[in-house]
Structure formats: structure tokens, C-alpha cells
Amino acid sequence: MDGFFVAYEYGTGAAWAFIKAERAGDVRAELPEVDVYETPPRWMTVEDLHRVREHAYVELNRESNLDTVLEASRRLLAAAS
């Protein structure tokens, strides 16, 4: 895999994104607020996975933060409507 699915749980749902990174530990170090999935959640369909990768893609860098993930999730939601 060339990255990891991540979710920021906020109580009544989650903001999803796909973070391009070599190691899950790198994502956890830069974004400790998110849950990092080394394998996609079983409940996600192939269509869900493709949609997240296409619309909520983020490259991990020193400027990545929770706002970056939330913005990616907003793009995902906008694409669905």
C-alpha cells in the first residue's frame, strides 16, 4: 500500500482521508489525533475506498495536521453530493 486510510472520530461520525506515507508510524507521529488503518476497515466497500483515495487524498509532510485531514474529508463529502 502506498498510504493509509485515517479517521478522525468526533463522536457522531468520522472524518476520513487517505494519507500518502511510507510507514504508519510516520502518520501517527505527525497526526496523533487520527486512527490509522494499516488495512482498510472491513465494512468499507471497494467504491468507498476508491472515493476516499480520489477525493480525500493527503500527502504527509511537516505541514500536515488535523485541519488537513478535515479539509480532505470536506472534499469527500462535497464529491458525494
Secondary structure, DSSP 8 states (H G I E B T S, - for coil): --EEEEEEE-SS-EEEEEEE-S-HHHHHHH-TTSEEESS--TT--HHHHHHHHHHSEEE--TT--HHHHHHHHHHHHHHH-
